[in-house]
Amino acid sequence: MFNSIKLYFQESLHELHNVTWPTRKQAIRITTIVLVFLLVAAAALGVVDQLLAAGYKYLLSIR
């Protein structure tokens, strides 16, 4: 059992050496893209939420 765990970690380390890591500039660019996307998505969901809430209040006020 311990041999299989040891082998797992050895193979994992070997795979980490094969990874092509992004440069600092690439990492900053990708992070910026993700943050902008998150802000746009949050704003869009906020607008949809407000519209649905207004529609719900309207439907409740009809009675």
Residue pairs with C-beta under 8 A, 6 or more apart in sequence:
22 30
